[in-house]
Amino acid sequence: MNRDLFAREAIGQIPKILTLLDRNPHSPTYGCFDRNFWHYKIIDFPSGMAQEFVWPLTLVYQTNLPDNPYYQKPVIRDWVEAGIFYAAHSAHQDGSCDDYFPFERAAGAAAFSLLACLESYRQLELNHYELLKFFERRADWLAHHQESGKLANHQALIVLCLELTGKLLETSKWESAKLRRLEQLLSWQNSEGWFQEYEGCDPGYHTLAISALARLYQLWPDSHLKEPLKKAVEFATHFVHPDGSYGGEYTSRNTYNFFPHGFELVGEWLPEALTINDQFLIGLANNLNPCYADDHIIGHHTWNYLLAWRDFVSDRPQSYARSLNKPSNKPNKIWFPGAQIMIWRTVIANAEHPDNNIPQLDSENSPETNPGNPQNVLNVTPDSKITEPITEPITEPITEPITEAITEKITEHLPEKLANLEDANNGKIQDYLYLSNSPSPEKPAAKSPLSTENNELKSESIQSHNQENISGNEPHKTAMAELYLAINKGGVFKLFIDGQLVASDTQFSLLVSDGKKAKNAVGHLVDTYEYELGENEIIIHGHLGWAKQKLMTPLNLIILRGVMLTVGRFFPNLIRKILQKMLITGKQKAPFKFVRRLQWIDGQLQITDSLSAESWDKVLSAGIGCDQTSIYVVMSRTFQPGQLQPWLDLTAEIKRLSPGESLTVQRIL
């Protein structure tokens, strides 16, 4: 594996980091990395988190690569020193700092920036008494501060900071605080290996906790830390996708985070950890990494990538080959009941084609072999019987919701009836099927999130491939299908076939009128959903929830500033807890019920989604997206190439429904 990929990706972020920095030695904000504060002057305090950016500069100053223009440049060293001094001067008297609002005293920002300052100070061999006193104040504050919410990555960073500060100042004053904090952190580790992040498991932030704990173990090889680290790494191995991407919207905090440094450190004594980075480097080489070039979050991955490059283990195990225990078309389940995440892997037939990312055409019902039935639509009639495909709309509405019994009847016929649909108007392959009270054959089917931009080319390749198989000119082919499914998020999933992303699905989303405003009801919020798990299927059902979409307004900003400048400054954790409840945690149910059924049938994944409500009058639009999320998470909603999938618009189908009727959408992948 080419470790230089880590360094080159990180070095590419340095120009932006330097743009964020006030580099004028005569400026009162010399060393500040918060451009919104010192340059645009659109906020009234500097974010303490921004001073974390000294560490990427320190590391790039020390990274000896031919295409690194920052290597050993004295001015880089000067700017790092200025950044550490600005962190000290802009901190509160107790050593804490703010991140999003004045007097917030944010533990995360304090830990990230202290870690960066400590490591930069040590690596550049600086010597300033004033900075040492600042480190001591910051460590004192972190040792005694407990933030609201369970964020394991913050706790891991705090423990590491206490260890590093103690070593730098040659004192054991924080030893007991470090041990108590570590004990608390390890109590948050689930028996499956993952650490708690707010309401559940986020494999992305999990890798940051691993990174901090691996560095702690390197400094302090305590036997009580080794086993939890091993379990954490073993859990992470499951979430590197076959294309080299990692995590996504099916995780509790919706992140694509991947911090590789910890796996290199653990890999020195657990070689299997190195295979995680080797798989991720494949995705990095293919530009499948997410974009973190945001003013606030650009630093985290930059320094972590540079550390992974620096500490890259040269002696690596053989590349990991993804496979089932036994080649079989029966799904191989990996079920994490605590995390509420299931990974299904199975072998499917006839999956090889140019892009390996679209389902196969059923030869019996294909447009070429059965031209009289170009759309191949099955319809559910009011008496719940399966009829042959028809070309006229059903005029008599369905007055009862689609029941499980009806769904079973549908799925009984699916293997032979439900092929990929061909739009009679343009010949494009469609890979989903609507089942509703009033199909509209005269209206071309909407694009599926599973479709790709080059549909015409793929349509030809599929038909050609199947004809060759039918004539016996080509041997039977198989490919691996891998499904990542979040039960605690209503069945949000990602599906990979033959190593490529085929579908990313974040459940139903409705825009609902609410007086003069509109609210968003979604199916992907974390909740305790009911589910039924069978050998080849899973059924998940529950209510949609109202998305958290509260925005800052001038009045809200004035109120927040007024509170924080008066009584709030004495109770910052209470304010933080209130904001967390408003923006992150909890779910308020919406009056819409869903049932999502996923089944493996003859090597294909069939998804049947049903949505019911007493009334549809206030629904303005509806659809299913590939990357929709609805809670505030700093590192979420970053762009990743797998999100280049179109929105599946269901508005027209919703508008046809009468009160009490249900919408059902079926797809075969």
N, C-alpha and C positions, 0 to 999 in steps of 0.2 A: 504494500500500500504506500502511496505517495504522501508522506506527512506534510509536504510543502503546501498541500491544498489548504490545510488549516491556517498556515501563516499567510498565504496569499489572500485568502478571504478576509482575514483580519486586517492586513496592511491596506487593503482597499477601503477600509472604513476610516483610516487615519486622517485624510484630508477633511472629512466632515467634522471629526472630533476637534481638529485644530481650528476649524471655522467657528465652532461653538465657544472657543477659548478667547478670552480677552488677553491678547499678547502684548499689550502696550505697558511697558514698565512704569510709565508715569501716570497710568490710570488708577483711580481709587479702587477699581475692581480688577486690577491685574491678577490673573490666575483664576478668575471665575469662569466656569464652563456653562453657565446658564445664560445663553444669548438672549432669551426673552427678557431677562432682567437687565443685563449690562448694556445691551445694544438696542433692542426694540423698545425697552422700557414699558412693557405692557403688563408687567406684574410688579408687585410692591415688595417682594422679598426673593432672595435667591434659593433655589432648591439645593439642599445639602447633598442629595443623591448625585448631582452633576459632578461633584468633586471626585467621584469614583473614576473619572476619565483620566486621572493621573496614571493609573496602572497600565492601561493600554500603551500610553506614551513611554512609560518606563520599559515595558517589554519590547516594544518596537525599537527602542534605542539600543537594546541588547541583542536583537535578532539578526544574526549574520546571514543574510541571503543576498545574492547578486542584485536582485531587483528591489531591494529595500533602501530607498533614498534617505531614510531617517536614522540608519545605523550609525551610532557613535557621533551624532551631530550635537555639539555642545549646547546649542540653543534648545534642543529638546529637553536636555537635563535641566536647564534653567526654568523652562516652563513647568516641568513637573514640580520643582521646588516651589515655584510661585503658587501652583495649585494647592499644594499641601498647606502652605501658609494661609491661603484664602479660606480653606476649610476650617482652620483654627480660628481665624478672625471673624468668620461669619457664623460660628456656632454660638449657641446660648451659653450663658455663664456656667451651667452645669455640664457642658460638653455635648449636649444633644443638638439636633438640627431639625429643620422642617423640610417637608417635601411638597405637599400640595396646598397647604394654607398656613398662615402665620401661627406660631406657637403650637404647631401640631406635635412636635417632638416625636418624630417617626422613627421607630426602631429599625425598620428595614433600611431606610436611607442612612441612618447612623452606622449600622453594621457594614453595609456595602462600602461606604466611603472610608470608614476606619480601616477595613481590611486593605483597601487599595492604598491608603496613605502609609500604613505600616509596612506593607511589602515593598512599596516604592522607596521609602526611607531606608529600609534595610538593604535592598538591592543596589541602590545608588550610593550607599555608604555615607549618607548625610550625617551631620552632627550639629543639632540645634536644640538647646535646652528648652526653648519655648515650645517647640513641637513635641518634645517628650512630655512636657507638662500637659499639653493638649491631649495627647494619647491617653494619659492617665485619667484625666477628667472624663473623656468619652468612655473609657472602659469602666470606670466607676458607675457611670449612669446606666450603661448596658447591663452591668452585673445586677443592678437592683430594679430594673424596669421590666414589667411584664405587659406586653401589648395584648389587646383584645383579639380573639380569634386564634385558631390553631393553624399556624403557618410554619411547618417544619423547616423549610429552607431558611427562614429568618433565624430560627433557634440554632440551627447548625452553624450559620455564619457567626452568631454571637459567641458560641462556644469557641470557635476557631479564633475569633478576635481576642478573647480573654487569654487563650493560650499564647498567642503571638505577642501580645502586649506584656504579659508576664515574662516571657523570655527576653524581650527587648530591654525591659527595665530591670531585669534580674530580680524579680520579686515573686512571692507566692501569695500575695494578698488576695488574688481572685480565685485561688485554687478551689475553695469550698463552693463558691458561686458557680464556677465552671462545672464541678461535679454535679451539683443540683440541677443545673440547666441541662446537662447531658442526660441525666436520669429522666428528666421530664421529656426530653426529645425522644429517647428510646422507648418511653411508655406510649408514645404516639405512633410507634411502628406497628402496623398490622402484622399478624402472623404470616400473611402472604408475602411480606417483605416491603411493602410500600409505607411511606410516611404520610400522615394526615396533612392535607392542604384545604383549609376551610371545611367544605362539606363532603370531602371524599378524597379519591385518589387521582392525582395528576402526574402521569409518568414524566412530563416535561420538567416541572419543578422538582420532581423526585431526583432527576439527574443533577440538579444544583445541590441538593442536600448531600448526595453521594460525593460530589466534588469537594464540598467543605469538610465532610467527615473523613474522606480519604487523605486530605492534606493534614487534618488533625492526627490521624493515625500515623502518618509519616513522621510527625513531630513528637508524638506521644503514643508509642505502640502498645496500648493497653489491650489486654486479652478480651476485656468486656466489649470492646468496640469492633473486634474483627468479625465475629459471627453476624452481628446486625448488618455490617457492611456487605458481607458475602450474600446474605439474604436479599439485601436491597439491589445488588448487582444482578443476581439471578432473576429477580422480578423484572428488571429493566430489559433483559434480553428478549422478552416477548414483544416489545413494542417498537423495535426497529422493523419497519415494513419491508416487504420484499424488494421495493424499488430504492431502499436506502433512506426514505423519509422516516419521520418519527413523530408519534402522537397526533394530536389534532382535536377536532371538535367533539370526539366521543369521550374525552377526558373531563374530569370535574371542573377544571379551570380553562379548558378550551385552548391549550397552548401547544405549539410545535417546538417548544423549548428542547434543546439538546446541548448539554454542557459536557464536553468530551474529556476534560482533564482528569476527572476522578477515575475514569476507566483505565487511563494509562498508569496512574499511581497504584490502583488495586491490581492491575495486570502484572505488576512486578512479583506478586505472590499468588495471584489467581489468574492464570493466563487466559481463561475463558472470557474474562472481562474485555480483553483486547479485540475479540471478534465483534463486539458491539460497535466499537469505533471503526473497524474495518468495513462493516456493512454500511455505517453512516457515511464513510468516505466515498462509497460508490454513489450514493445520492448526491453528495457534495460535488463530485466530478461531473454529474449530470445536471447540475444547477437546480436540484430539488430542495435545497435548503430554503427556509423562510427568510423574508427580508426584515431585518431589525434596524434599518437605517432611520430610526426615529430619534428625535432630539433627546428623549428621556431614557431610552432603553438600549441605545447603540453600544454602550460600554460593556455590558455583562458578557455577551458572547465574544466580543473582541478580545478581552483579556483571557477568557477561558480557552479560546482557540489557540492563542499564542502560547499559553502554558502547555497545552496538549502537544504543540509542535516541539517545544523545548524539552519536554519530558517523555517524548515518544519512545516506546520500548522497541528496540530493533529486533530482538528475538521473539517472533510472534508465532502462534500456533497456525496450523493449516486453516485456510479459509473455511468458514462455516457453510455447509450446504443445507438449504432448507428442504425438509422432506417430512413425510408422515412416518410414523413408526413402521407402518406396513402400507405399501401402495394399495389404495382402496378407494372406491367411490363413496364409501361411507364416511361421513364427517368425523374428524378427529377433534374433540372438544378440549379446550383449555379453559376452565371455568374458575374465575376468581369471585366467589360469593361476597367477600368483604368489599372488594372494589366494584362489584356489580358489572364486571366486564367479562365478556366471553370472546374467545378467539376460536373460530372454526376453520379447519383446514381440510380440504378434500381434493381428490383427483377428479378432474372432469375430462370428458372426451371431446375430440374434434375442436380443440381450442387454438390450434396454430393457424395464424394468418398474419398479414404484414404488421399489424399493430398490436395484435394479441389483446385487444381490450374491448371487444364487443361480442355479444352472444351469437350463437350459431342459428342459421336459418333452418327451420323444420322443412325437410325436402318434400314431405307429403303435401303440405299446405302452402308451399312456396308459390309466388306469383307465376313462376314458369310452369310448375307441374299442376297447378290448380288455378288457372287464370280467371275462372268464374268467381273466385272469392278473394279479391285483392286485399281486403282489409282483415279478414279472418277474425271478426269481432264476435265474441260470445256475449249474450245479453241475459240478464236476470229479469224474468217476467214477474208480475205480481203474485202468481201462485208458486213462486220459488222453484220453477223447473228450468233446467238448462235447455235452451233451444238451439237450433242450428243458426249460424250467422245470418243476419238479416241486413237489409239495406235501407229500411225505413225506420224512422224514430218510433219508439213505443209511445203511444198516445195516452194510455192509462197509467197514471203514476203509481210508483211503489209507495204503499202507505205504511209499511213496516220496515224497521231498520234491518240491514243485512245481518243475519244471525250467523252463529258459528256453524249451524247445520247447513245453511245456504253455502257458506264458504267451503265446507267440506265437499258439497256437491260440485262446486266450481272446480276445486283442486283435483277432484277425481278425474275430470276430463282434461285437465291442463296439459299433461304430457303430450297428448295427441292433438289438442286443439289450439293451444296458445303458442304460436310461433312468433317470431319478430314480425311486426306489422309493416307492410309496405304501403306508403301513401300513394294512392292511385293517381294523384295529380302530378307528383314529381319523382316518383320512383325511389324515394329515400327510405332507407330502413328505419323503422321506428321500433323501439324496444320496450314499450310499455303498453298497457291496455287499460282503458277506462271501462268500468262497469258502473253505470248510474241509471237513474230512472229514464233519461231521455238522451240517448246517444245522438250525435249529429254527424252523419256520414258525409254530408255535403261540406262540412268544415274540416280542413286539413288538421290532422292531429298536431298538437303542440310538440315542440322539441322536448325530448327527455333529458334529464341531467346526465344520462348515460351516453347521450349522443356525442359525436365529435364534430369538429368543423368540416372535416373532409368526408362527409357522409357518402358522396357518390363513389369515391374511390373504394371505400370500405364495402359498400354494397356489392360492387363488382367482385371484389376479392372473396367475399363470403360465398356468393353463388358459384363462382368458379371452383372454389375449394370443395364445396359440397358435391358438385357434379363429379369432380375427380374421385371423391370417395365413393359415390354411388356406382360409378363405372368400374371401381376396383383398381384404378390406376395408382392409387396412393394408399399407403398403410394407415391403419388406425392411429390417431395421435391423441396424446393426453397432455394436460397441463395442471398446475397446482392452482387452486382457488383458495384465498384466505380472506376471511371475514372478521372484522374487528367491530364488536357490537357492545354498546353501553345500555344495559337494562335500566340503570338508574337515571337515564336521560331519555327514556321513552323509546329506545330502540334506534338511536342515532348510530350510524355505521359507516364503515369504509370497506369496500370490496376490491381485492386485487386478484387478477387472473394472469397467470404466466408472468408474474413479476411486475405487472403494470396496474396502475389504478384504473378501475373500471367505473366505480361509482362512489360518491361521497354524498351522504344523505343526512340532513339535520331536522327531519320530521316536518309535520304540517306547520304552516304559519298563516294566520288570518289577520287581516287589518280590519278592525271593527270600529264602527262609528260610536262615539261617546260624546253626545252633544255637539259642540263646535270642534271637538278634537277627535283624534282617532287613537285607539289602543291596539296593541299587538298581542294576540294570543298565540302561544307557541307550544310545541310538544317536546322541546329539548331541555327544559329546566330540570335540575336535579330534584328527584322526589323518590318516595318509596312506591314504586309502581307494582301492581300485581302482575305475575307472569306464570306461565305454564311451560315447562321444559320437557320436550320429548326427545326421542332418539335422533330424529331428523328435522325437528322444528322447534320453534319457540313462539309463544303468543304473549304479547305485552299489552296491557290496557290500563287506561287511566284518563285523567283530565288534562286538557291543555292548561297552561298557566299564563298569567299576564307578564309580558317581558318587562324588565327593569330598564326604562328609557328616560329617566328623569334627567333634565338638562339644567345647567347653570343659567340663571337669569340675573339681570342687574339687581332685582330685589333680593333674590336668594344670596347673591354675593355680598350685598350690603349686610344682610342678617348674619351670615357666617362671619364676616369680618368683625361686626359688632360684638358677636358672642365671643370670638377668640381674643379680641382686644380687651375684654372685660373679664367675665367669670370663666369663660371657656379655657383661658390660658392656664387655669389652675386644675382643670379636669379634662385634659386633652384625650385621655383614653375613653372617656364617656362619649365625647363628640365622635371619636373614631368608631365606636361601637354603633352609634346611631346611624352614621353614614354607611357602615358595612351592611346594616339591615336594610337600608334604603336601596343600595346599589348592588349588593353581592348575594347575600344569603337569604334563604326562605323562598317560599313560593305561594302566591295567591292564585287559587284555582279560577279558571275561566269556565263558562257554561258550555263547554264543548268536550265530548268524550271521543277518545280514539281507541282503536284496536289495531295493532300492528302484528302481522303474522309472517314469519320468515320460515321457509321450508326448502330443504334440498330435495329436489325431485329429478331423478335421472341425471344427476350431475349438474343440474342448474339450480340457481337460487331464485325462488319465487317469493316476491313480497306482495302481500295483500294488506292494504291500508284502508280502514273504514273510519269515517268521521260522522258523528251524529250530534244533533242539537234540537232543542225544542223549536227554535226559530232561526232563520238565516237572514232575516230582514236587515240587520245592521252590519252584515258582513260586506265590506267594500271590495276586498280582493283576497285571493287565497293562492297558496302555492307551496312547493317544497324546494328548498335550496340546498346547496352543497356545503356551505360554510357559515350558516347563520348561527349567531350566538347572542345572548341577551343579558349577560351580567357584566359588571365592570371588573376586568382583570387586566392589570397593566401590560402583561406580555401576550395577551390574546389579540385576535383580529389582525394579526400580521399577514401579509400576503405570502402565499405558497403556490407554486404552479399547479398543484392539484385542484385549486379552486377555479380553474378556467373551465368551468362547466356551467351551462345555461340554467336559468331558473325554470322550473316546471310550473307553468301558470295554470291554475285550476279555477280561476275566477268564473269563466263561462259555465263550468259544470256546477259550481256552487249556486250561481244565479238561477239555474233551472230547477233547483230543489224547492219543494213546498215544506211548510212546517212539519217537523217530525220525520222527514225523509233523511236517508243517509247517503253519503257519497262514498264510493269504494273505488280505489285505484289499484290496479294490479300490474305488476311488472315481472318479467322473466329475464334474468341476467345470465 
